Amino acid sequence: MDNTQILDLFIGRSMIDGPLKADVLSEVENSGKEAAEILADYQVISSRDDIWPIIAQELGAEFIDLSDFTPPEALLSLIPSGVARLHGALPISYGDGGITVALTDPLNPQILEDLRFAVGQELILVVAADYLVEQKINELYGGEEKAMDDILSQLDGGLSFKGGEAEMEDEANSAPIMRYVDLVMFQAIKEKASDIHFEPFETEFKIRYRVDGALYEMTPPPVHLALPIISRVKVMANMNIAERRIPQDGRIVKQVGEQSVDMRVSSLPTQYGESVVLRVLDRNSVNLNLDNLGLPGHIHEYIHDTIRMPNGIFIVTGPTGAGKTTTLYAALREINQIDTKLLTAEDPVEYDVDGIIQVPVNDAIGMTFERVLRAFLRQDPDKILVGEMRDLDTAKIAIQASLTGHLVLSTLHTNDAAGAVTRLVDMGTQPFLVAASLEGILAQRLLRTICPDCQTPYEPSETILTQLGVSPHELGDKNFYTGKGCKTCGESGYKGRAGLYELLNVTDPIRELIIDRAPSVVVKQKAVELGMTTLREDGLRCIYEGRTTIEEVLKYT
């Protein structure tokens, strides 16, 4: 449930005041606890469970205890398993007034409306503890696989694509297709997927999602349903479903379970139909601060100081999906204060952040990075975020901005920190300007961490240690770990991701090498002499701490 809604409810009942609400929200953000837990800590209520009767009174609904509740099988059939799981809804009883239901999020009226449409019945809301509602749904309906199978059996009952534009939209908006697409999104987001891929082939239609950088395949639907399923996604993203010859982009903002999820949608015409990818934007990343990123101490201190400098350029570099945007947003959030004007130019704007003026770049209408940056300089900013330095013109304006009293944050796609220096020079920027404006470069990667539930020690072979650049004789009492696989991590051995970092501090010796157009190898060697920790060395730190495996470090460094 939404913590702000709960606190507003308590304010409306004069149980807390505005300052206490602000304190609770701050603690929610920093501790990860729910508002109800913190209210119990503050002794506003005796325990977390005390909020449910209060919510029931506010909604004019009955409060019930589900501890010993078991509904008859006939009642469960009134709300299909996929719909129940998607909306967090448990049927309690059925009568002349309709179906009585308990929801995991009773304060969200949109869920009740969506559920009413999905089941085609009037609904009567009762309130119960959300964790008990979820527990009973899992017990009574089975896991996600059963829910998916139920909907697939409905889909495979003769639904076929007819071909015309009107028929295409009808199929896309049919109840089974809508339920199936919603459930795919629900399951992927519950697994904390970063991307969802809909991929048509000649004889099969694959749906995969990426979790912690690795792809997993869902139970595939029949291949003849590829077009209506993809059309449904395009309808949700406000894309032209009749146009299947050119790439399109769209956006979906949807309530999935208890979460409001923002997804960027991209379609690509292929030999056997359109491949569609949904990029799930984690709004929780906006709430991250530098303290929560797991940065090594010296890098955290450096970024903390650098983003408060009056001018200069700070670059985060790495491949796509390395967490560059998350790092920069966490940095911006540190300095997002009333006395600082922040402007960002992004393609696209990934997260909406209060207090920051964000401008979407659109090359098709001439809103290029270069043009936006030129306009920025007339807007009296203090700090500027440039989504990516793509070309010489953008780099020149960024350097000009830094030399005229602005701090510029940006990203580049290079393999390491030193490579960003030579990339800027290779673009055509003057080396002395790069040397004068550049303050620091952070290279980073995201690698999977070992699942804590199945972490186990093991002895690596001498061959793999040699690949890592470590001699068995130098190890001493160092231990190595791997994940053997369990239910928690889906038998993968990994759960979650952590960052590897390489910080190049642009000091005077480095500036001299930049002016002399030294190759990146020479710049890197000098930086290491001056104390820089390389990505591989930071990877070794993670290995020795038992956080990741040798294979992950070799893969990403």
C-alpha positions as CSV (number, residue, x, y, z in Angstrom):
1,M,0.0,0.0,0.0
2,D,1.0,3.6,-0.5
3,N,2.7,4.9,2.7
4,T,1.6,8.5,2.0
5,Q,-2.0,7.4,1.8
6,I,-1.8,5.6,5.1
7,L,-0.2,8.7,6.8
8,D,-2.8,11.0,5.3
9,L,-5.5,8.8,6.7
10,F,-3.9,9.0,10.2
11,I,-3.6,12.8,9.8
12,G,-7.3,13.0,8.9
13,R,-8.1,11.1,12.1
14,S,-5.9,13.5,14.1
15,M,-3.7,10.6,15.2
16,I,-0.5,12.2,13.9
17,D,0.5,15.7,12.6
18,G,2.4,17.0,9.6
19,P,5.9,17.0,11.1
20,L,5.5,13.4,12.3
21,K,4.3,12.4,8.8
22,A,7.5,14.0,7.3
23,D,9.7,12.1,9.9
24,V,7.9,8.8,9.1
25,L,8.3,9.2,5.3
26,S,12.0,10.1,5.8
27,E,12.5,6.9,7.8
28,V,10.5,4.8,5.3
29,E,13.0,6.1,2.6
30,N,16.1,5.4,4.7
31,S,15.2,2.1,6.4
32,G,12.9,0.4,3.8
33,K,10.3,-0.3,6.5
34,E,6.6,0.3,5.8
35,A,4.8,3.3,7.4
36,A,2.7,1.0,9.7
37,E,5.9,-0.6,11.2
38,I,7.3,2.9,11.9
39,L,4.0,4.1,13.4
40,A,4.2,1.1,15.7
41,D,7.8,2.0,16.6
42,Y,6.6,5.6,17.5
43,Q,3.8,4.0,19.6
44,V,1.1,5.7,17.5
45,I,-0.4,2.2,17.3
46,S,0.4,-0.9,19.3
47,S,1.4,-3.1,16.3
48,R,1.4,-3.1,12.5
49,D,-1.9,-5.0,12.5
50,D,-3.7,-2.2,14.2
51,I,-3.9,-0.3,10.9
52,W,-6.4,-2.7,9.3
53,P,-9.5,-1.9,11.6
54,I,-8.6,1.8,11.1
55,I,-8.6,1.5,7.3
56,A,-11.9,-0.5,7.5
57,Q,-13.5,2.3,9.5
58,E,-12.2,4.9,7.0
59,L,-13.6,3.0,4.0
60,G,-16.9,2.1,5.8
61,A,-16.1,-1.6,5.2
62,E,-16.0,-4.6,7.5
63,F,-12.7,-5.8,9.0
64,I,-12.3,-9.6,9.0
65,D,-9.6,-12.0,10.2
66,L,-8.5,-14.5,7.5
67,S,-6.3,-16.7,9.8
68,D,-8.7,-19.6,9.7
69,F,-10.5,-18.7,6.4
70,T,-11.0,-21.4,3.7
71,P,-13.6,-20.6,0.9
72,P,-15.4,-23.3,-1.0
73,E,-14.0,-24.3,-4.4
74,A,-17.0,-22.8,-6.2
75,L,-16.3,-19.4,-4.7
76,L,-12.7,-19.4,-6.0
77,S,-13.9,-20.0,-9.6
78,L,-15.7,-16.6,-9.5
79,I,-12.3,-14.9,-9.7
80,P,-9.8,-16.7,-12.0
81,S,-6.4,-17.4,-10.5
82,G,-4.6,-15.0,-12.9
83,V,-7.0,-12.2,-12.1
84,A,-6.8,-12.9,-8.4
85,R,-3.0,-12.8,-8.4
86,L,-2.8,-9.7,-10.7
87,H,-5.2,-7.6,-8.6
88,G,-4.3,-9.1,-5.1
89,A,-7.9,-10.1,-4.7
90,L,-9.4,-12.9,-2.6
91,P,-13.1,-13.8,-2.9
92,I,-14.7,-14.1,0.6
93,S,-18.4,-14.8,-0.2
94,Y,-21.1,-14.4,-2.9
95,G,-24.6,-13.1,-2.6
96,D,-27.2,-10.9,-4.2
97,G,-25.0,-7.8,-3.9
98,G,-22.1,-9.4,-5.8
99,I,-18.8,-10.9,-4.8
100,T,-17.3,-9.9,-1.4
101,V,-13.5,-9.5,-1.8
102,A,-10.5,-8.6,0.3
103,L,-7.6,-6.8,-1.4
104,T,-3.9,-6.5,-0.6
105,D,-4.3,-2.8,-1.3
106,P,-7.8,-1.7,-0.2
107,L,-6.9,2.0,-0.3
108,N,-6.4,2.0,-4.1
109,P,-9.9,2.5,-5.7
110,Q,-8.5,1.8,-9.2
111,I,-7.8,-1.8,-8.3
112,L,-11.4,-2.3,-7.4
113,E,-12.6,-0.7,-10.7
114,D,-10.2,-2.9,-12.7
115,L,-11.3,-6.0,-10.9
116,R,-15.0,-5.2,-11.4
117,F,-14.3,-4.9,-15.1
118,A,-12.3,-8.1,-15.2
119,V,-14.8,-10.3,-13.5
120,G,-18.0,-8.6,-14.8
121,Q,-19.6,-8.6,-11.3
122,E,-20.5,-6.1,-8.6
123,L,-18.0,-6.2,-5.8
124,I,-18.3,-5.6,-2.0
125,L,-15.0,-4.6,-0.3
126,V,-13.9,-6.0,3.1
127,V,-10.6,-5.2,4.8
128,A,-8.1,-7.8,6.0
129,A,-4.4,-7.8,6.7
130,D,-2.6,-7.6,3.3
131,Y,0.0,-10.3,4.1
132,L,-2.9,-12.7,5.0
133,V,-4.7,-11.9,1.8
134,E,-1.5,-12.6,-0.2
135,Q,-0.8,-15.8,1.8
136,K,-4.4,-17.1,1.1
137,I,-4.1,-16.3,-2.6
138,N,-0.9,-18.4,-2.8
139,E,-2.4,-21.3,-0.8
140,L,-5.7,-21.5,-2.6
141,Y,-4.8,-20.6,-6.2
142,G,-1.3,-22.1,-6.4
143,G,1.8,-20.5,-7.9
144,E,2.2,-18.2,-10.9
145,E,2.7,-21.2,-13.2
146,K,-0.9,-22.4,-12.5
147,A,-2.3,-18.9,-13.0
148,M,-0.4,-18.7,-16.4
149,D,-1.6,-22.1,-17.4
150,D,-5.3,-21.2,-16.6
151,I,-5.2,-18.1,-18.9
152,L,-3.3,-20.0,-21.6
153,S,-6.0,-22.6,-21.6
154,Q,-8.5,-19.9,-22.2
155,L,-6.4,-18.4,-24.9
156,D,-6.0,-21.7,-26.7
157,G,-9.7,-22.3,-26.9
158,G,-10.0,-21.1,-30.5
159,L,-8.9,-17.4,-30.4
160,S,-7.3,-16.6,-33.8
161,F,-6.2,-13.5,-35.6
162,K,-8.4,-12.3,-38.4
163,G,-6.1,-9.7,-40.0
164,G,-8.0,-6.4,-40.4
165,E,-7.3,-3.4,-38.3
166,A,-10.6,-3.4,-36.5
167,E,-10.4,-7.1,-35.8
168,M,-6.8,-6.7,-34.7
169,E,-7.9,-4.1,-32.0
170,D,-10.8,-6.3,-31.0
171,E,-8.5,-9.3,-30.4
172,A,-6.0,-7.1,-28.6
173,N,-8.7,-5.9,-26.3
174,S,-10.3,-9.3,-25.7
175,A,-10.5,-10.3,-22.0
176,P,-8.2,-13.4,-22.2
177,I,-5.5,-11.4,-24.1
178,M,-5.7,-8.5,-21.6
179,R,-5.4,-10.9,-18.7
180,Y,-2.5,-12.7,-20.2
181,V,-0.4,-9.6,-20.9
182,D,-1.2,-8.2,-17.5
183,L,-0.1,-11.4,-15.9
184,V,3.1,-11.5,-17.9
185,M,3.9,-8.0,-16.7
186,F,2.9,-8.9,-13.1
187,Q,5.1,-12.0,-13.0
188,A,8.1,-10.3,-14.6
189,I,7.9,-7.2,-12.3
190,K,7.5,-9.4,-9.2
191,E,10.7,-11.1,-10.2
192,K,12.3,-7.6,-10.4
193,A,12.9,-7.9,-14.2
194,S,14.5,-5.0,-15.9
195,D,13.2,-5.9,-19.4
196,I,10.4,-8.0,-20.9
197,H,10.9,-9.4,-24.5
198,F,8.1,-10.5,-26.8
199,E,9.9,-12.4,-29.7
200,P,8.1,-14.0,-32.7
201,F,9.8,-16.8,-34.6
202,E,8.6,-19.0,-37.5
203,T,7.3,-21.8,-35.3
204,E,7.3,-20.4,-31.8
205,F,6.6,-17.2,-29.8
206,K,9.0,-16.6,-27.0
207,I,8.5,-14.4,-24.0
208,R,11.6,-13.7,-21.9
209,Y,12.5,-11.4,-19.1
210,R,15.8,-10.2,-17.8
211,V,16.6,-10.5,-14.1
212,D,20.0,-9.4,-12.7
213,G,21.3,-9.2,-16.2
214,A,20.3,-12.8,-17.2
215,L,17.4,-13.8,-19.5
216,Y,14.7,-16.3,-18.3
217,E,12.0,-17.8,-20.5
218,M,8.3,-17.8,-19.5
219,T,5.9,-20.6,-20.6
220,P,5.4,-19.7,-24.3
221,P,1.9,-19.1,-25.6
222,P,0.8,-20.7,-28.9
223,V,2.5,-19.0,-31.9
224,H,-0.8,-17.9,-33.5
225,L,-1.3,-15.6,-30.5
226,A,1.8,-13.6,-31.2
227,L,0.0,-10.9,-33.2
228,P,-2.9,-10.2,-30.8
229,I,-0.5,-10.3,-27.8
230,I,1.9,-7.8,-29.4
231,S,-1.0,-5.7,-30.6
232,R,-2.2,-5.6,-27.0
233,V,1.1,-4.2,-25.8
234,K,1.1,-1.6,-28.6
235,V,-2.4,-0.5,-27.7
236,M,-1.3,-0.1,-24.1
237,A,1.7,2.0,-25.3
238,N,-0.4,4.2,-27.5
239,M,1.4,2.9,-30.6
240,N,0.0,2.5,-34.1
241,I,-1.1,-1.2,-34.2
242,A,-1.7,-1.1,-38.0
243,E,1.9,0.0,-38.7
244,R,4.2,-3.1,-38.6
245,R,6.9,-2.0,-41.1
246,I,8.9,0.5,-39.1
247,P,10.2,0.7,-35.6
248,Q,8.0,2.5,-33.0
249,D,8.5,3.7,-29.5
250,G,5.9,4.1,-26.7
251,R,5.3,4.2,-23.0
252,I,3.1,2.3,-20.6
253,V,2.3,3.6,-17.1
254,K,0.3,0.8,-15.3
255,Q,-0.7,-0.3,-11.9
256,V,0.7,-3.8,-11.6
257,G,-0.3,-5.3,-8.2
258,E,0.5,-2.6,-5.7
259,Q,3.1,-0.9,-7.8
260,S,2.8,1.9,-10.3
261,V,5.2,0.8,-13.1
262,D,6.6,2.9,-15.9
263,M,7.7,1.0,-19.0
264,R,9.4,2.2,-22.2
265,V,8.2,0.2,-25.2
266,S,10.2,-0.4,-28.4
267,S,8.9,-2.4,-31.4
268,L,11.2,-3.7,-34.2
269,P,9.9,-5.3,-37.4
270,T,11.5,-8.8,-38.0
271,Q,11.2,-11.6,-40.5
272,Y,8.3,-13.2,-38.6
273,G,6.6,-10.2,-37.1
274,E,7.4,-7.4,-34.6
275,S,9.8,-8.0,-31.7
276,V,8.7,-5.8,-28.8
277,V,10.8,-5.0,-25.7
278,L,9.5,-3.3,-22.6
279,R,12.1,-1.7,-20.4
280,V,10.9,-1.5,-16.8
281,L,11.9,1.7,-15.1
282,D,12.4,1.2,-11.4
283,R,11.0,4.3,-9.8
284,N,12.6,3.3,-6.5
285,S,15.9,4.2,-8.2
286,V,14.9,7.8,-8.0
287,N,14.8,7.5,-4.2
288,L,18.3,6.1,-4.0
289,N,21.0,8.2,-2.5
290,L,24.7,7.7,-2.7
291,D,24.7,6.0,0.7
292,N,22.6,3.2,-0.6
293,L,24.5,2.4,-3.8
294,G,27.2,0.3,-2.0
295,L,30.0,2.5,-3.3
296,P,33.5,1.9,-1.8
297,G,34.3,4.6,0.8
298,H,36.8,6.5,-1.2
299,I,34.6,6.7,-4.3
300,H,31.6,7.8,-2.2
301,E,33.6,10.6,-0.7
302,Y,35.0,11.7,-4.0
303,I,31.5,11.8,-5.7
304,H,30.1,13.6,-2.7
305,D,32.7,16.3,-3.0
306,T,32.8,16.5,-6.8
307,I,29.1,17.1,-7.3
308,R,29.3,20.1,-5.0
309,M,32.1,21.7,-7.1
310,P,31.0,24.9,-8.9
311,N,32.2,23.8,-12.3
312,G,33.9,21.0,-14.2
313,I,32.8,17.7,-15.9
314,F,32.1,14.4,-14.2
315,I,31.6,11.4,-16.4
316,V,30.2,7.9,-15.6
317,T,31.1,5.4,-18.2
318,G,30.3,1.7,-19.0
319,P,28.1,-0.4,-21.3
320,T,24.3,-0.3,-21.5
321,G,22.7,-1.6,-18.3
322,A,25.7,-0.9,-16.1
323,G,23.7,1.4,-13.8
324,K,25.1,4.7,-15.0
325,T,21.8,6.5,-14.9
326,T,21.1,5.2,-11.4
327,T,24.5,6.6,-10.1
328,L,23.9,10.0,-11.7
329,Y,20.3,10.3,-10.4
330,A,21.6,9.4,-6.9
331,A,24.2,12.1,-7.3
332,L,21.6,14.7,-8.5
333,R,19.4,13.8,-5.6
334,E,22.2,14.7,-3.2
335,I,22.3,18.3,-4.6
336,N,18.6,18.7,-5.4
337,Q,18.0,21.6,-3.0
338,I,16.2,24.9,-3.1
339,D,19.3,26.9,-3.7
340,T,20.5,24.8,-6.7
341,K,19.0,24.9,-10.2
342,L,19.3,21.5,-11.9
343,L,18.6,20.9,-15.6
344,T,18.8,17.6,-17.4
345,A,18.7,16.7,-21.1
346,E,17.8,13.0,-21.6
347,D,16.8,10.6,-24.4
348,P,14.2,9.7,-23.1
349,V,13.5,11.2,-19.6
350,E,13.6,8.0,-17.6
351,Y,12.4,9.2,-14.2
352,D,10.3,12.2,-13.1
353,V,12.1,14.0,-10.2
354,D,10.5,16.9,-8.3
355,G,12.7,20.0,-8.3
356,I,14.6,19.1,-11.4
357,I,13.8,20.6,-14.9
358,Q,14.0,17.7,-17.3
359,V,14.0,18.1,-21.1
360,P,13.5,15.1,-23.5
361,V,15.8,15.1,-26.5
362,N,14.0,14.4,-29.8
363,D,16.3,14.3,-32.9
364,A,13.3,13.9,-35.2
365,I,12.1,17.5,-34.5
366,G,15.5,19.0,-34.1
367,M,15.6,18.8,-30.3
368,T,19.2,17.5,-30.2
369,F,21.5,17.4,-27.2
370,E,23.5,20.3,-28.7
371,R,20.4,22.5,-29.2
372,V,19.1,21.7,-25.7
373,L,22.4,22.4,-24.1
374,R,22.7,25.8,-25.9
375,A,19.3,26.7,-24.5
376,F,20.4,25.5,-21.1
377,L,23.1,28.1,-20.9
378,R,20.5,30.8,-21.2
379,Q,18.5,29.3,-18.3
380,D,21.0,30.2,-15.5
381,P,21.5,26.6,-14.3
382,D,24.0,25.5,-11.5
383,K,24.3,21.9,-12.5
384,I,23.5,20.1,-15.8
385,L,23.0,16.5,-16.6
386,V,23.6,15.5,-20.2
387,G,22.2,12.0,-20.9
388,E,25.0,11.0,-23.2
389,M,27.9,12.8,-24.9
390,R,27.2,11.4,-28.4
391,D,29.1,13.7,-30.7
392,L,31.6,16.5,-31.0
393,D,29.0,19.3,-30.9
394,T,27.5,18.0,-27.6
395,A,31.0,17.6,-26.1
396,K,32.0,21.1,-27.1
397,I,28.9,22.7,-25.5
398,A,29.4,20.6,-22.4
399,I,33.0,21.8,-22.1
400,Q,31.9,25.3,-22.8
401,A,29.3,25.0,-20.0
402,S,31.9,23.7,-17.5
403,L,34.4,26.5,-18.4
404,T,31.7,29.1,-17.8
405,G,30.9,28.1,-14.3
406,H,28.6,25.1,-14.5
407,L,29.0,21.5,-13.2
408,V,28.2,19.0,-16.0
409,L,27.4,15.4,-15.3
410,S,27.2,13.0,-18.3
411,T,27.8,9.4,-19.5
412,L,29.9,7.8,-22.2
413,H,30.1,4.2,-23.5
414,T,33.7,3.1,-23.0
415,N,35.3,0.0,-21.6
416,D,37.2,1.7,-18.8
417,A,37.7,5.1,-17.2
418,A,40.9,6.0,-19.2
419,G,39.1,5.2,-22.4
420,A,36.7,8.1,-21.8
421,V,39.6,10.5,-22.1
422,T,40.7,9.3,-25.5
423,R,37.1,9.0,-26.7
424,L,36.6,12.8,-26.0
425,V,39.8,13.6,-27.8
426,D,39.0,11.3,-30.7
427,M,35.6,13.1,-31.1
428,G,37.6,16.1,-32.1
429,T,37.7,18.2,-28.9
430,Q,40.9,20.0,-28.2
431,P,43.0,18.1,-25.6
432,F,43.8,21.2,-23.6
433,L,40.0,21.9,-23.2
434,V,39.4,18.3,-22.1
435,A,42.2,18.6,-19.6
436,A,41.0,22.0,-18.3
437,S,37.3,20.9,-17.8
438,L,37.4,17.2,-16.8
439,E,37.4,16.5,-13.0
440,G,36.8,12.8,-12.8
441,I,35.6,9.6,-14.6
442,L,33.8,6.7,-12.9
443,A,33.7,3.4,-14.9
444,Q,31.3,0.9,-13.5
445,R,29.7,-2.5,-14.1
446,L,26.9,-4.4,-12.5
447,L,27.5,-8.1,-11.7
448,R,25.3,-10.7,-10.1
449,T,25.8,-11.4,-6.4
450,I,25.7,-14.9,-4.8
451,C,22.3,-15.9,-3.4
452,P,22.7,-15.8,0.4
453,D,20.4,-18.8,0.9
454,C,22.6,-21.2,-1.1
455,Q,26.1,-19.7,-0.8
456,T,28.7,-22.4,-0.5
457,P,32.5,-22.4,-0.4
458,Y,34.4,-24.1,-3.2
459,E,38.0,-24.5,-4.5
460,P,38.6,-22.9,-7.9
461,S,40.9,-24.7,-10.4
462,E,44.3,-23.3,-11.1
463,T,43.3,-22.6,-14.7
464,I,40.5,-20.3,-13.7
465,L,42.7,-18.5,-11.2
466,T,45.2,-18.0,-13.9
467,Q,42.5,-16.4,-16.1
468,L,41.8,-14.1,-13.1
469,G,45.4,-13.2,-12.9
470,V,45.9,-14.6,-9.4
471,S,48.6,-17.1,-8.4
472,P,47.4,-19.9,-6.1
473,H,50.5,-19.2,-4.0
474,E,49.4,-15.7,-3.3
475,L,45.9,-16.5,-1.9
476,G,46.8,-17.3,1.7
477,D,43.6,-17.9,3.7
478,K,41.3,-16.3,1.1
479,N,38.0,-18.2,0.5
480,F,35.9,-18.5,-2.7
481,Y,32.2,-19.0,-2.9
482,T,29.5,-20.0,-5.4
483,G,25.7,-20.5,-5.3
484,K,24.6,-24.0,-5.7
485,G,21.0,-23.0,-6.6
486,C,17.8,-22.9,-4.6
487,K,14.1,-21.8,-4.8
488,T,15.0,-18.3,-3.6
489,C,17.2,-17.6,-6.6
490,G,15.3,-19.8,-9.2
491,E,18.2,-22.4,-9.1
492,S,20.5,-19.8,-10.7
493,G,22.8,-19.4,-7.6
494,Y,22.6,-15.6,-7.9
495,K,20.3,-13.0,-6.3
496,G,20.6,-9.3,-6.8
497,R,23.4,-7.3,-8.3
498,A,26.3,-5.2,-7.0
499,G,28.6,-2.6,-8.6
500,L,32.2,-2.7,-9.6
501,Y,33.9,0.7,-9.8
502,E,37.0,2.3,-11.3
503,L,37.6,5.9,-10.4
504,L,40.0,8.1,-12.4
505,N,40.7,11.3,-10.6
506,V,41.9,13.8,-13.2
507,T,44.9,15.4,-11.4
508,D,47.7,17.4,-12.9
509,P,49.9,14.4,-14.0
510,I,46.8,13.0,-15.8
511,R,46.1,16.4,-17.4
512,E,49.6,16.6,-18.8
513,L,49.1,13.2,-20.5
514,I,45.8,14.4,-21.9
515,I,47.4,17.5,-23.4
516,D,50.1,15.3,-24.9
517,R,47.5,13.0,-26.5
518,A,48.8,10.0,-24.6
519,P,47.0,6.7,-25.5
520,S,44.5,5.3,-22.9
521,V,46.9,2.6,-21.9
522,V,49.4,5.2,-20.7
523,V,46.8,7.2,-19.0
524,K,45.6,4.1,-17.2
525,Q,49.1,3.1,-16.1
526,K,49.7,6.5,-14.7
527,A,46.3,6.5,-12.9
528,V,47.2,3.1,-11.3
529,E,50.6,4.5,-10.2
530,L,48.6,7.3,-8.5
531,G,46.4,4.9,-6.6
532,M,43.5,4.0,-8.9
533,T,41.8,0.7,-8.3
534,T,40.9,-1.0,-11.6
535,L,37.6,-2.8,-12.3
536,R,39.4,-6.2,-12.1
537,E,40.9,-5.3,-8.7
538,D,37.5,-4.2,-7.4
539,G,36.1,-7.5,-8.7
540,L,38.7,-9.3,-6.6
541,R,37.5,-7.4,-3.6
542,C,34.0,-8.6,-4.2
543,I,35.2,-12.2,-4.7
544,Y,37.1,-12.2,-1.4
545,E,34.2,-10.7,0.4
546,G,32.1,-13.6,-0.7
547,R,29.7,-11.4,-2.7
548,T,30.2,-12.8,-6.2
549,T,31.9,-15.5,-8.2
550,I,35.1,-15.6,-10.3
551,E,33.0,-16.3,-13.4
552,E,31.0,-13.1,-13.0
553,V,34.2,-11.0,-12.5
554,L,35.8,-12.6,-15.6
555,K,32.6,-11.9,-17.6
556,Y,32.4,-8.2,-16.8
557,T,36.1,-7.2,-16.5
